[in-house]
Structures are given as structure tokens and as C-alpha cells.
Amino acid sequence: MSSGHSRQTGQIGSRRTCALDLGSVRVGVAVDDELGLLAHPRGCLQARDERALLASLRALADEQDVARFVVGLPLGLRGGEGMAARRARAMAQRIADATGRSVELWDERLTTEQAKRALRDSGVRGRRSRRRLDEAAACAILQSWLDARRME
């Protein structure tokens, strides 16, 4: 799903990675810092209107100098792919086509539980917690991806 998009900004390490936690209602968004070490929440985008979602992702990629998207791949606990994983794969391709950025799929197993725990530990509860869960899950996906890259 690489696009060949290779614009450089002249600053080493300034190209960003954006993670997405895909949902049918909302898409959680996280972007890494300029050093590529830490994931930061960037809110949620509405997912019901796919055309508007793709336009928002294109604008985000331009504004934040995003080089690649990392899309959470919802595998089963045993690693198998079901309908949700197939939908994520198809959406990842549409994101690559619409944004001109490369897209990587990343195993998102347990990220929702990590996100719930992180929100609970930071004192975010109730309705606020439900609204923040998607962006927290995107952060967990991105942080996992960043940590794995650093280990390589």
C-alpha cells in the first residue's frame, strides 16, 4: 500500500506517523512527536461519511506532515482474521489511495484494554472516558508500533 509519496521537509525525523483506530462511528487518531518516540492523541473523526473521513485524513496528513498511517488490524485473540479485519484491510487501501501516503496494518489486539486502563489510571471516567477511548486506543496502537520499530 505504499504510495511513493516522498516529499521531504529538510528536517531530519520531521515526517510523522499517524495511527488510526477504525470504528464504524468514530476513528481515533494519534500522531507521534517529531522524534518518533511518543504517541499523542489527536481526537476522533466521524466515520459514518467515508468521503468526508478520507478528506479529513488527507488534510491531516498535509497539516501534520504525515508520511505514513498505521491502521489497527483487529485480529482475534488467536491471531485469526474475521470480517472486522477484512474491513480494516479494505479501508487501509482506501486511505492509501485517498491520501497518497503509505499505510501499514498493525495488530491491535488488547489495545482497547490498554486504553481503558490508561484512562482509568488517569482519572478519566464515565461519558468522558467513552469519548476518549478511541483516541486512547489509537495512541496505544501507535506507541506499540513505535516501540517495535525502536527495538528493530
CNS distance restraints for C-alpha pairs under 8 A (distance, minus, plus):
assign (resid   1 and name CA) (resid  93 and name CA) 6.33 0.50 0.50
assign (resid   1 and name CA) (resid  96 and name CA) 6.18 0.50 0.50
assign (resid   1 and name CA) (resid 102 and name CA) 5.67 0.50 0.50
assign (resid   1 and name CA) (resid 103 and name CA) 5.81 0.50 0.50
assign (resid   1 and name CA) (resid 104 and name CA) 7.51 0.50 0.50
assign (resid   2 and name CA) (resid  96 and name CA) 7.22 0.50 0.50
assign (resid   2 and name CA) (resid 101 and name CA) 6.64 0.50 0.50
assign (resid   2 and name CA) (resid 102 and name CA) 4.06 0.50 0.50
assign (resid   2 and name CA) (resid 103 and name CA) 6.46 0.50 0.50
assign (resid   3 and name CA) (resid  96 and name CA) 6.82 0.50 0.50
assign (resid   3 and name CA) (resid  97 and name CA) 7.66 0.50 0.50
assign (resid   3 and name CA) (resid 100 and name CA) 5.35 0.50 0.50
assign (resid   3 and name CA) (resid 101 and name CA) 5.47 0.50 0.50
assign (resid   3 and name CA) (resid 102 and name CA) 5.34 0.50 0.50
assign (resid   4 and name CA) (resid 100 and name CA) 7.64 0.50 0.50
assign (resid   4 and name CA) (resid 101 and name CA) 7.55 0.50 0.50
assign (resid   4 and name CA) (resid 102 and name CA) 7.60 0.50 0.50
assign (resid   5 and name CA) (resid  67 and name CA) 7.73 0.50 0.50
assign (resid   5 and name CA) (resid 100 and name CA) 6.08 0.50 0.50
assign (resid   5 and name CA) (resid 101 and name CA) 5.95 0.50 0.50
assign (resid   5 and name CA) (resid 102 and name CA) 7.63 0.50 0.50
assign (resid   6 and name CA) (resid  67 and name CA) 7.87 0.50 0.50
assign (resid   8 and name CA) (resid  15 and name CA) 7.61 0.50 0.50
assign (resid   9 and name CA) (resid  14 and name CA) 7.12 0.50 0.50
assign (resid   9 and name CA) (resid  15 and name CA) 7.62 0.50 0.50
assign (resid  13 and name CA) (resid  34 and name CA) 6.28 0.50 0.50
assign (resid  13 and name CA) (resid  35 and name CA) 6.00 0.50 0.50
assign (resid  13 and name CA) (resid  36 and name CA) 7.25 0.50 0.50
assign (resid  14 and name CA) (resid  34 and name CA) 5.18 0.50 0.50
assign (resid  14 and name CA) (resid  35 and name CA) 7.18 0.50 0.50
assign (resid  14 and name CA) (resid  65 and name CA) 7.59 0.50 0.50
assign (resid  15 and name CA) (resid  34 and name CA) 7.28 0.50 0.50
assign (resid  15 and name CA) (resid  65 and name CA) 5.58 0.50 0.50
assign (resid  15 and name CA) (resid  66 and name CA) 5.74 0.50 0.50
assign (resid  15 and name CA) (resid  67 and name CA) 5.47 0.50 0.50
assign (resid  16 and name CA) (resid  31 and name CA) 6.82 0.50 0.50
assign (resid  16 and name CA) (resid  32 and name CA) 6.09 0.50 0.50
assign (resid  16 and name CA) (resid  33 and name CA) 7.22 0.50 0.50
assign (resid  16 and name CA) (resid  34 and name CA) 6.71 0.50 0.50
assign (resid  16 and name CA) (resid  36 and name CA) 7.19 0.50 0.50
assign (resid  16 and name CA) (resid  64 and name CA) 6.95 0.50 0.50
assign (resid  16 and name CA) (resid  65 and name CA) 5.84 0.50 0.50
assign (resid  16 and name CA) (resid  66 and name CA) 4.39 0.50 0.50
assign (resid  16 and name CA) (resid  67 and name CA) 5.56 0.50 0.50
assign (resid  16 and name CA) (resid  68 and name CA) 7.07 0.50 0.50
assign (resid  17 and name CA) (resid  31 and name CA) 5.77 0.50 0.50
assign (resid  17 and name CA) (resid  32 and name CA) 5.74 0.50 0.50
assign (resid  17 and name CA) (resid  36 and name CA) 7.72 0.50 0.50
assign (resid  17 and name CA) (resid  66 and name CA) 5.46 0.50 0.50
assign (resid  17 and name CA) (resid  67 and name CA) 5.98 0.50 0.50
assign (resid  17 and name CA) (resid  68 and name CA) 5.13 0.50 0.50
assign (resid  17 and name CA) (resid  69 and name CA) 5.80 0.50 0.50
assign (resid  17 and name CA) (resid  70 and name CA) 7.15 0.50 0.50
assign (resid  18 and name CA) (resid  29 and name CA) 6.93 0.50 0.50
assign (resid  18 and name CA) (resid  30 and name CA) 5.60 0.50 0.50
assign (resid  18 and name CA) (resid  31 and name CA) 4.39 0.50 0.50
assign (resid  18 and name CA) (resid  32 and name CA) 6.64 0.50 0.50
assign (resid  18 and name CA) (resid  66 and name CA) 6.42 0.50 0.50
assign (resid  18 and name CA) (resid  68 and name CA) 6.42 0.50 0.50
assign (resid  18 and name CA) (resid  69 and name CA) 4.80 0.50 0.50
assign (resid  18 and name CA) (resid  70 and name CA) 6.11 0.50 0.50
assign (resid  18 and name CA) (resid 142 and name CA) 7.33 0.50 0.50
assign (resid  19 and name CA) (resid  29 and name CA) 5.84 0.50 0.50
assign (resid  19 and name CA) (resid  30 and name CA) 5.19 0.50 0.50
assign (resid  19 and name CA) (resid  31 and name CA) 6.32 0.50 0.50
assign (resid  19 and name CA) (resid  69 and name CA) 5.55 0.50 0.50
assign (resid  19 and name CA) (resid  70 and name CA) 4.48 0.50 0.50
assign (resid  19 and name CA) (resid  71 and name CA) 5.73 0.50 0.50
assign (resid  19 and name CA) (resid  72 and name CA) 7.47 0.50 0.50
assign (resid  19 and name CA) (resid 138 and name CA) 5.55 0.50 0.50
assign (resid  19 and name CA) (resid 139 and name CA) 7.10 0.50 0.50
assign (resid  19 and name CA) (resid 141 and name CA) 6.60 0.50 0.50
assign (resid  19 and name CA) (resid 142 and name CA) 5.30 0.50 0.50
assign (resid  20 and name CA) (resid  27 and name CA) 6.31 0.50 0.50
assign (resid  20 and name CA) (resid  28 and name CA) 5.51 0.50 0.50
assign (resid  20 and name CA) (resid  29 and name CA) 4.95 0.50 0.50
assign (resid  20 and name CA) (resid  30 and name CA) 6.71 0.50 0.50
assign (resid  20 and name CA) (resid  69 and name CA) 7.20 0.50 0.50
assign (resid  20 and name CA) (resid  70 and name CA) 6.25 0.50 0.50
assign (resid  20 and name CA) (resid  71 and name CA) 4.94 0.50 0.50
assign (resid  20 and name CA) (resid  72 and name CA) 6.27 0.50 0.50
assign (resid  20 and name CA) (resid 138 and name CA) 5.27 0.50 0.50
assign (resid  20 and name CA) (resid 141 and name CA) 7.83 0.50 0.50
assign (resid  21 and name CA) (resid  27 and name CA) 5.44 0.50 0.50
assign (resid  21 and name CA) (resid  28 and name CA) 4.79 0.50 0.50
assign (resid  21 and name CA) (resid  29 and name CA) 6.65 0.50 0.50
assign (resid  21 and name CA) (resid  71 and name CA) 6.43 0.50 0.50
assign (resid  21 and name CA) (resid  72 and name CA) 5.47 0.50 0.50
assign (resid  21 and name CA) (resid 134 and name CA) 6.28 0.50 0.50
assign (resid  21 and name CA) (resid 135 and name CA) 7.25 0.50 0.50
assign (resid  21 and name CA) (resid 137 and name CA) 6.25 0.50 0.50
assign (resid  21 and name CA) (resid 138 and name CA) 4.84 0.50 0.50
assign (resid  21 and name CA) (resid 141 and name CA) 7.62 0.50 0.50
assign (resid  22 and name CA) (resid  26 and name CA) 6.97 0.50 0.50
assign (resid  22 and name CA) (resid  27 and name CA) 4.70 0.50 0.50
assign (resid  22 and name CA) (resid  28 and name CA) 6.64 0.50 0.50
assign (resid  22 and name CA) (resid  71 and name CA) 7.32 0.50 0.50
assign (resid  22 and name CA) (resid  72 and name CA) 6.87 0.50 0.50
assign (resid  22 and name CA) (resid  88 and name CA) 7.22 0.50 0.50
assign (resid  23 and name CA) (resid  27 and name CA) 5.37 0.50 0.50
assign (resid  23 and name CA) (resid  28 and name CA) 7.90 0.50 0.50
assign (resid  23 and name CA) (resid  47 and name CA) 6.89 0.50 0.50
assign (resid  24 and name CA) (resid  47 and name CA) 5.83 0.50 0.50
assign (resid  24 and name CA) (resid  48 and name CA) 6.46 0.50 0.50
assign (resid  25 and name CA) (resid  46 and name CA) 6.09 0.50 0.50
assign (resid  25 and name CA) (resid  47 and name CA) 4.98 0.50 0.50
assign (resid  25 and name CA) (resid  48 and name CA) 5.63 0.50 0.50
assign (resid  26 and name CA) (resid  44 and name CA) 6.07 0.50 0.50
assign (resid  26 and name CA) (resid  45 and name CA) 5.58 0.50 0.50
assign (resid  26 and name CA) (resid  46 and name CA) 4.67 0.50 0.50
assign (resid  26 and name CA) (resid  47 and name CA) 4.86 0.50 0.50
assign (resid  26 and name CA) (resid  48 and name CA) 7.58 0.50 0.50
assign (resid  26 and name CA) (resid 134 and name CA) 7.27 0.50 0.50
assign (resid  27 and name CA) (resid  44 and name CA) 5.31 0.50 0.50
assign (resid  27 and name CA) (resid  45 and name CA) 5.14 0.50 0.50
assign (resid  27 and name CA) (resid  46 and name CA) 6.34 0.50 0.50
assign (resid  27 and name CA) (resid  47 and name CA) 6.00 0.50 0.50
assign (resid  27 and name CA) (resid 134 and name CA) 6.57 0.50 0.50
assign (resid  27 and name CA) (resid 135 and name CA) 7.63 0.50 0.50
assign (resid  28 and name CA) (resid  42 and name CA) 7.71 0.50 0.50
assign (resid  28 and name CA) (resid  43 and name CA) 6.15 0.50 0.50
assign (resid  28 and name CA) (resid  44 and name CA) 4.49 0.50 0.50
assign (resid  28 and name CA) (resid  45 and name CA) 6.65 0.50 0.50
assign (resid  28 and name CA) (resid 133 and name CA) 7.88 0.50 0.50
assign (resid  28 and name CA) (resid 134 and name CA) 4.33 0.50 0.50
assign (resid  28 and name CA) (resid 135 and name CA) 3.98 0.50 0.50
assign (resid  28 and name CA) (resid 136 and name CA) 7.33 0.50 0.50
assign (resid  28 and name CA) (resid 137 and name CA) 6.93 0.50 0.50
assign (resid  28 and name CA) (resid 138 and name CA) 5.37 0.50 0.50
assign (resid  29 and name CA) (resid  41 and name CA) 6.20 0.50 0.50
assign (resid  29 and name CA) (resid  42 and name CA) 5.18 0.50 0.50
assign (resid  29 and name CA) (resid  43 and name CA) 5.63 0.50 0.50
assign (resid  29 and name CA) (resid  44 and name CA) 5.64 0.50 0.50
assign (resid  29 and name CA) (resid  45 and name CA) 7.48 0.50 0.50
assign (resid  29 and name CA) (resid 134 and name CA) 7.58 0.50 0.50
assign (resid  29 and name CA) (resid 135 and name CA) 5.25 0.50 0.50
assign (resid  29 and name CA) (resid 138 and name CA) 5.46 0.50 0.50
assign (resid  29 and name CA) (resid 139 and name CA) 7.39 0.50 0.50
assign (resid  30 and name CA) (resid  39 and name CA) 6.18 0.50 0.50
assign (resid  30 and name CA) (resid  40 and name CA) 5.31 0.50 0.50
assign (resid  30 and name CA) (resid  41 and name CA) 4.34 0.50 0.50
assign (resid  30 and name CA) (resid  42 and name CA) 5.01 0.50 0.50
assign (resid  30 and name CA) (resid  43 and name CA) 7.37 0.50 0.50
assign (resid  30 and name CA) (resid 135 and name CA) 6.38 0.50 0.50
assign (resid  30 and name CA) (resid 136 and name CA) 7.95 0.50 0.50
assign (resid  30 and name CA) (resid 138 and name CA) 5.37 0.50 0.50
assign (resid  30 and name CA) (resid 139 and name CA) 5.18 0.50 0.50
assign (resid  30 and name CA) (resid 142 and name CA) 6.92 0.50 0.50
assign (resid  31 and name CA) (resid  39 and name CA) 5.63 0.50 0.50
assign (resid  31 and name CA) (resid  40 and name CA) 5.37 0.50 0.50
assign (resid  31 and name CA) (resid  41 and name CA) 6.56 0.50 0.50
assign (resid  31 and name CA) (resid  42 and name CA) 6.68 0.50 0.50
assign (resid  31 and name CA) (resid 139 and name CA) 7.70 0.50 0.50
assign (resid  31 and name CA) (resid 142 and name CA) 7.57 0.50 0.50
assign (resid  32 and name CA) (resid  36 and name CA) 5.48 0.50 0.50
assign (resid  32 and name CA) (resid  37 and name CA) 6.75 0.50 0.50
assign (resid  32 and name CA) (resid  38 and name CA) 5.42 0.50 0.50
assign (resid  32 and name CA) (resid  39 and name CA) 4.33 0.50 0.50
assign (resid  32 and name CA) (resid  40 and name CA) 5.83 0.50 0.50
assign (resid  32 and name CA) (resid 142 and name CA) 7.43 0.50 0.50
assign (resid  33 and name CA) (resid  37 and name CA) 6.36 0.50 0.50
assign (resid  33 and name CA) (resid  38 and name CA) 5.69 0.50 0.50
assign (resid  33 and name CA) (resid  39 and name CA) 6.51 0.50 0.50
assign (resid  33 and name CA) (resid  40 and name CA) 7.10 0.50 0.50
assign (resid  36 and name CA) (resid 146 and name CA) 6.95 0.50 0.50
assign (resid  37 and name CA) (resid 143 and name CA) 7.91 0.50 0.50
assign (resid  37 and name CA) (resid 146 and name CA) 6.46 0.50 0.50
assign (resid  37 and name CA) (resid 147 and name CA) 7.71 0.50 0.50
assign (resid  38 and name CA) (resid 143 and name CA) 6.32 0.50 0.50
assign (resid  38 and name CA) (resid 146 and name CA) 7.46 0.50 0.50
assign (resid  39 and name CA) (resid 139 and name CA) 5.37 0.50 0.50
assign (resid  39 and name CA) (resid 140 and name CA) 7.73 0.50 0.50
assign (resid  39 and name CA) (resid 142 and name CA) 5.90 0.50 0.50
assign (resid  39 and name CA) (resid 143 and name CA) 5.39 0.50 0.50
assign (resid  40 and name CA) (resid 139 and name CA) 6.19 0.50 0.50
assign (resid  41 and name CA) (resid 135 and name CA) 5.60 0.50 0.50
assign (resid  41 and name CA) (resid 136 and name CA) 6.57 0.50 0.50
assign (resid  41 and name CA) (resid 138 and name CA) 7.36 0.50 0.50
assign (resid  41 and name CA) (resid 139 and name CA) 5.93 0.50 0.50
assign (resid  42 and name CA) (resid 135 and name CA) 6.77 0.50 0.50
assign (resid  43 and name CA) (resid 132 and name CA) 7.53 0.50 0.50
assign (resid  43 and name CA) (resid 135 and name CA) 5.47 0.50 0.50
assign (resid  44 and name CA) (resid 134 and name CA) 6.92 0.50 0.50
assign (resid  44 and name CA) (resid 135 and name CA) 6.09 0.50 0.50
assign (resid  45 and name CA) (resid  53 and name CA) 6.76 0.50 0.50
assign (resid  45 and name CA) (resid  56 and name CA) 7.74 0.50 0.50
assign (resid  46 and name CA) (resid  53 and name CA) 6.56 0.50 0.50
assign (resid  47 and name CA) (resid  53 and name CA) 5.92 0.50 0.50
assign (resid  48 and name CA) (resid  53 and name CA) 7.97 0.50 0.50
assign (resid  49 and name CA) (resid  53 and name CA) 6.19 0.50 0.50
assign (resid  50 and name CA) (resid  54 and name CA) 6.08 0.50 0.50
assign (resid  51 and name CA) (resid  55 and name CA) 6.26 0.50 0.50
assign (resid  52 and name CA) (resid  56 and name CA) 6.11 0.50 0.50
assign (resid  53 and name CA) (resid  57 and name CA) 6.21 0.50 0.50
assign (resid  54 and name CA) (resid  58 and name CA) 6.15 0.50 0.50
assign (resid  54 and name CA) (resid  95 and name CA) 6.43 0.50 0.50
assign (resid  54 and name CA) (resid  98 and name CA) 6.31 0.50 0.50
assign (resid  54 and name CA) (resid  99 and name CA) 7.45 0.50 0.50
assign (resid  55 and name CA) (resid  59 and name CA) 6.24 0.50 0.50
assign (resid  55 and name CA) (resid  98 and name CA) 7.68 0.50 0.50
assign (resid  56 and name CA) (resid  60 and name CA) 6.04 0.50 0.50
assign (resid  57 and name CA) (resid  61 and name CA) 6.01 0.50 0.50
assign (resid  57 and name CA) (resid  95 and name CA) 7.74 0.50 0.50
assign (resid  57 and name CA) (resid  99 and name CA) 6.96 0.50 0.50
assign (resid  58 and name CA) (resid  62 and name CA) 6.40 0.50 0.50
assign (resid  58 and name CA) (resid  98 and name CA) 6.87 0.50 0.50
assign (resid  58 and name CA) (resid  99 and name CA) 4.81 0.50 0.50
assign (resid  59 and name CA) (resid  63 and name CA) 6.09 0.50 0.50
assign (resid  60 and name CA) (resid  64 and name CA) 5.81 0.50 0.50
assign (resid  60 and name CA) (resid  65 and name CA) 7.96 0.50 0.50
assign (resid  60 and name CA) (resid  66 and name CA) 7.58 0.50 0.50
assign (resid  61 and name CA) (resid  65 and name CA) 5.56 0.50 0.50
assign (resid  61 and name CA) (resid  66 and name CA) 4.54 0.50 0.50
assign (resid  61 and name CA) (resid  67 and name CA) 7.38 0.50 0.50
assign (resid  61 and name CA) (resid  99 and name CA) 7.29 0.50 0.50
assign (resid  62 and name CA) (resid  66 and name CA) 6.63 0.50 0.50
assign (resid  66 and name CA) (resid 101 and name CA) 7.74 0.50 0.50
assign (resid  67 and name CA) (resid 101 and name CA) 5.97 0.50 0.50
assign (resid  67 and name CA) (resid 102 and name CA) 6.99 0.50 0.50
assign (resid  68 and name CA) (resid 101 and name CA) 5.35 0.50 0.50
assign (resid  68 and name CA) (resid 102 and name CA) 4.83 0.50 0.50
assign (resid  68 and name CA) (resid 103 and name CA) 5.60 0.50 0.50
assign (resid  68 and name CA) (resid 104 and name CA) 7.52 0.50 0.50
assign (resid  69 and name CA) (resid 101 and name CA) 7.05 0.50 0.50
assign (resid  69 and name CA) (resid 102 and name CA) 6.37 0.50 0.50
assign (resid  69 and name CA) (resid 103 and name CA) 4.69 0.50 0.50
assign (resid  69 and name CA) (resid 104 and name CA) 6.29 0.50 0.50
assign (resid  70 and name CA) (resid 103 and name CA) 5.72 0.50 0.50
assign (resid  70 and name CA) (resid 104 and name CA) 4.80 0.50 0.50
assign (resid  70 and name CA) (resid 105 and name CA) 5.70 0.50 0.50
assign (resid  70 and name CA) (resid 106 and name CA) 6.42 0.50 0.50
assign (resid  70 and name CA) (resid 141 and name CA) 7.90 0.50 0.50
assign (resid  70 and name CA) (resid 142 and name CA) 7.03 0.50 0.50
assign (resid  70 and name CA) (resid 145 and name CA) 7.99 0.50 0.50
assign (resid  71 and name CA) (resid  88 and name CA) 7.53 0.50 0.50
assign (resid  71 and name CA) (resid  92 and name CA) 6.60 0.50 0.50
assign (resid  71 and name CA) (resid 103 and name CA) 6.98 0.50 0.50
assign (resid  71 and name CA) (resid 104 and name CA) 6.13 0.50 0.50
assign (resid  71 and name CA) (resid 105 and name CA) 4.86 0.50 0.50
assign (resid  71 and name CA) (resid 106 and name CA) 5.99 0.50 0.50
assign (resid  72 and name CA) (resid  88 and name CA) 7.49 0.50 0.50
assign (resid  72 and name CA) (resid 105 and name CA) 5.87 0.50 0.50
assign (resid  72 and name CA) (resid 106 and name CA) 5.01 0.50 0.50
assign (resid  72 and name CA) (resid 107 and name CA) 5.95 0.50 0.50
assign (resid  72 and name CA) (resid 108 and name CA) 5.00 0.50 0.50
assign (resid  72 and name CA) (resid 138 and name CA) 7.70 0.50 0.50
assign (resid  72 and name CA) (resid 141 and name CA) 6.45 0.50 0.50
assign (resid  73 and name CA) (resid  85 and name CA) 5.65 0.50 0.50
assign (resid  73 and name CA) (resid  88 and name CA) 6.15 0.50 0.50
assign (resid  73 and name CA) (resid  89 and name CA) 7.47 0.50 0.50
assign (resid  73 and name CA) (resid 105 and name CA) 5.68 0.50 0.50
assign (resid  73 and name CA) (resid 106 and name CA) 5.34 0.50 0.50
assign (resid  73 and name CA) (resid 107 and name CA) 4.89 0.50 0.50
assign (resid  73 and name CA) (resid 108 and name CA) 5.42 0.50 0.50
assign (resid  73 and name CA) (resid 109 and name CA) 7.88 0.50 0.50
assign (resid  74 and name CA) (resid  81 and name CA) 7.49 0.50 0.50
assign (resid  74 and name CA) (resid  84 and name CA) 6.31 0.50 0.50
assign (resid  74 and name CA) (resid  85 and name CA) 5.19 0.50 0.50
assign (resid  74 and name CA) (resid  88 and name CA) 7.56 0.50 0.50
assign (resid  74 and name CA) (resid 107 and name CA) 6.42 0.50 0.50
assign (resid  74 and name CA) (resid 108 and name CA) 5.52 0.50 0.50
assign (resid  74 and name CA) (resid 109 and name CA) 6.23 0.50 0.50
assign (resid  75 and name CA) (resid  79 and name CA) 5.27 0.50 0.50
assign (resid  75 and name CA) (resid  80 and name CA) 5.60 0.50 0.50
assign (resid  75 and name CA) (resid  81 and name CA) 5.21 0.50 0.50
assign (resid  75 and name CA) (resid  82 and name CA) 7.12 0.50 0.50
assign (resid  75 and name CA) (resid  85 and name CA) 6.21 0.50 0.50
assign (resid  75 and name CA) (resid 107 and name CA) 6.52 0.50 0.50
assign (resid  75 and name CA) (resid 108 and name CA) 7.05 0.50 0.50
assign (resid  75 and name CA) (resid 109 and name CA) 6.20 0.50 0.50
assign (resid  76 and name CA) (resid  80 and name CA) 5.09 0.50 0.50
assign (resid  76 and name CA) (resid  81 and name CA) 6.28 0.50 0.50
assign (resid  76 and name CA) (resid  82 and name CA) 7.32 0.50 0.50
assign (resid  76 and name CA) (resid 109 and name CA) 7.28 0.50 0.50
assign (resid  77 and name CA) (resid 109 and name CA) 6.86 0.50 0.50
assign (resid  81 and name CA) (resid  85 and name CA) 5.40 0.50 0.50
assign (resid  81 and name CA) (resid  86 and name CA) 7.05 0.50 0.50
assign (resid  82 and name CA) (resid  86 and name CA) 6.45 0.50 0.50
assign (resid  83 and name CA) (resid  87 and name CA) 6.19 0.50 0.50
assign (resid  84 and name CA) (resid  88 and name CA) 6.18 0.50 0.50
assign (resid  85 and name CA) (resid  89 and name CA) 6.17 0.50 0.50
assign (resid  86 and name CA) (resid  90 and name CA) 6.28 0.50 0.50
assign (resid  87 and name CA) (resid  91 and name CA) 6.09 0.50 0.50
assign (resid  88 and name CA) (resid  92 and name CA) 5.96 0.50 0.50
assign (resid  89 and name CA) (resid  93 and name CA) 6.44 0.50 0.50
assign (resid  89 and name CA) (resid 105 and name CA) 7.47 0.50 0.50
assign (resid  90 and name CA) (resid  94 and name CA) 6.47 0.50 0.50
assign (resid  91 and name CA) (resid  95 and name CA) 6.13 0.50 0.50
assign (resid  92 and name CA) (resid  96 and name CA) 6.24 0.50 0.50
assign (resid  92 and name CA) (resid 103 and name CA) 6.33 0.50 0.50
assign (resid  92 and name CA) (resid 104 and name CA) 7.75 0.50 0.50
assign (resid  92 and name CA) (resid 105 and name CA) 7.48 0.50 0.50
assign (resid  93 and name CA) (resid  97 and name CA) 6.16 0.50 0.50
assign (resid  93 and name CA) (resid 103 and name CA) 7.47 0.50 0.50
assign (resid  94 and name CA) (resid  98 and name CA) 5.98 0.50 0.50
assign (resid  95 and name CA) (resid  99 and name CA) 5.88 0.50 0.50
assign (resid  95 and name CA) (resid 100 and name CA) 7.98 0.50 0.50
assign (resid  95 and name CA) (resid 101 and name CA) 7.91 0.50 0.50
assign (resid  95 and name CA) (resid 103 and name CA) 7.43 0.50 0.50
assign (resid  96 and name CA) (resid 100 and name CA) 5.46 0.50 0.50
assign (resid  96 and name CA) (resid 101 and name CA) 5.36 0.50 0.50
assign (resid  96 and name CA) (resid 102 and name CA) 5.75 0.50 0.50
assign (resid  96 and name CA) (resid 103 and name CA) 5.79 0.50 0.50
assign (resid  97 and name CA) (resid 101 and name CA) 7.72 0.50 0.50
assign (resid 106 and name CA) (resid 141 and name CA) 7.22 0.50 0.50
assign (resid 106 and name CA) (resid 145 and name CA) 7.16 0.50 0.50
assign (resid 107 and name CA) (resid 141 and name CA) 7.86 0.50 0.50
assign (resid 108 and name CA) (resid 112 and name CA) 7.96 0.50 0.50
assign (resid 108 and name CA) (resid 141 and name CA) 6.03 0.50 0.50
assign (resid 110 and name CA) (resid 114 and name CA) 6.26 0.50 0.50
assign (resid 111 and name CA) (resid 115 and name CA) 5.98 0.50 0.50
assign (resid 111 and name CA) (resid 137 and name CA) 5.54 0.50 0.50
assign (resid 111 and name CA) (resid 140 and name CA) 5.61 0.50 0.50
assign (resid 111 and name CA) (resid 141 and name CA) 6.33 0.50 0.50
assign (resid 112 and name CA) (resid 116 and name CA) 6.11 0.50 0.50
assign (resid 112 and name CA) (resid 133 and name CA) 7.41 0.50 0.50
assign (resid 112 and name CA) (resid 134 and name CA) 7.98 0.50 0.50
assign (resid 112 and name CA) (resid 136 and name CA) 7.91 0.50 0.50
assign (resid 112 and name CA) (resid 137 and name CA) 5.30 0.50 0.50
assign (resid 112 and name CA) (resid 140 and name CA) 7.95 0.50 0.50
assign (resid 113 and name CA) (resid 117 and name CA) 6.17 0.50 0.50
assign (resid 114 and name CA) (resid 118 and name CA) 6.12 0.50 0.50
assign (resid 114 and name CA) (resid 137 and name CA) 7.42 0.50 0.50
assign (resid 114 and name CA) (resid 140 and name CA) 6.87 0.50 0.50
assign (resid 115 and name CA) (resid 119 and name CA) 6.14 0.50 0.50
assign (resid 115 and name CA) (resid 133 and name CA) 6.28 0.50 0.50
assign (resid 115 and name CA) (resid 136 and name CA) 5.07 0.50 0.50
assign (resid 115 and name CA) (resid 137 and name CA) 5.10 0.50 0.50
assign (resid 115 and name CA) (resid 139 and name CA) 7.98 0.50 0.50
assign (resid 115 and name CA) (resid 140 and name CA) 6.47 0.50 0.50
assign (resid 116 and name CA) (resid 120 and name CA) 6.08 0.50 0.50
assign (resid 116 and name CA) (resid 129 and name CA) 7.90 0.50 0.50
assign (resid 116 and name CA) (resid 133 and name CA) 6.60 0.50 0.50
assign (resid 116 and name CA) (resid 136 and name CA) 7.85 0.50 0.50
assign (resid 117 and name CA) (resid 121 and name CA) 5.99 0.50 0.50
assign (resid 118 and name CA) (resid 122 and name CA) 6.18 0.50 0.50
assign (resid 118 and name CA) (resid 136 and name CA) 7.88 0.50 0.50
assign (resid 119 and name CA) (resid 123 and name CA) 6.35 0.50 0.50
assign (resid 119 and name CA) (resid 124 and name CA) 5.14 0.50 0.50
assign (resid 119 and name CA) (resid 125 and name CA) 7.22 0.50 0.50
assign (resid 119 and name CA) (resid 129 and name CA) 6.60 0.50 0.50
assign (resid 119 and name CA) (resid 132 and name CA) 7.97 0.50 0.50
assign (resid 119 and name CA) (resid 133 and name CA) 7.61 0.50 0.50
assign (resid 119 and name CA) (resid 136 and name CA) 7.62 0.50 0.50
assign (resid 120 and name CA) (resid 124 and name CA) 5.49 0.50 0.50
assign (resid 120 and name CA) (resid 125 and name CA) 6.27 0.50 0.50
assign (resid 120 and name CA) (resid 129 and name CA) 7.92 0.50 0.50
assign (resid 124 and name CA) (resid 128 and name CA) 6.52 0.50 0.50
assign (resid 124 and name CA) (resid 129 and name CA) 5.39 0.50 0.50
assign (resid 125 and name CA) (resid 129 and name CA) 4.74 0.50 0.50
assign (resid 125 and name CA) (resid 130 and name CA) 7.89 0.50 0.50
assign (resid 126 and name CA) (resid 130 and name CA) 6.67 0.50 0.50
assign (resid 127 and name CA) (resid 131 and name CA) 6.47 0.50 0.50
assign (resid 128 and name CA) (resid 132 and name CA) 6.25 0.50 0.50
assign (resid 129 and name CA) (resid 133 and name CA) 5.95 0.50 0.50
assign (resid 130 and name CA) (resid 134 and name CA) 7.81 0.50 0.50
assign (resid 132 and name CA) (resid 136 and name CA) 6.11 0.50 0.50
assign (resid 133 and name CA) (resid 137 and name CA) 6.02 0.50 0.50
assign (resid 134 and name CA) (resid 138 and name CA) 6.29 0.50 0.50
assign (resid 135 and name CA) (resid 139 and name CA) 6.23 0.50 0.50
assign (resid 136 and name CA) (resid 140 and name CA) 6.26 0.50 0.50
assign (resid 137 and name CA) (resid 141 and name CA) 6.20 0.50 0.50
assign (resid 138 and name CA) (resid 142 and name CA) 6.15 0.50 0.50
assign (resid 139 and name CA) (resid 143 and name CA) 5.91 0.50 0.50
assign (resid 140 and name CA) (resid 144 and name CA) 6.04 0.50 0.50
assign (resid 141 and name CA) (resid 145 and name CA) 6.25 0.50 0.50
assign (resid 142 and name CA) (resid 146 and name CA) 6.02 0.50 0.50
assign (resid 143 and name CA) (resid 147 and name CA) 6.00 0.50 0.50
assign (resid 144 and name CA) (resid 148 and name CA) 6.17 0.50 0.50
assign (resid 145 and name CA) (resid 149 and name CA) 6.25 0.50 0.50
assign (resid 146 and name CA) (resid 150 and name CA) 6.25 0.50 0.50
assign (resid 147 and name CA) (resid 151 and name CA) 6.33 0.50 0.50
assign (resid 148 and name CA) (resid 152 and name CA) 6.54 0.50 0.50
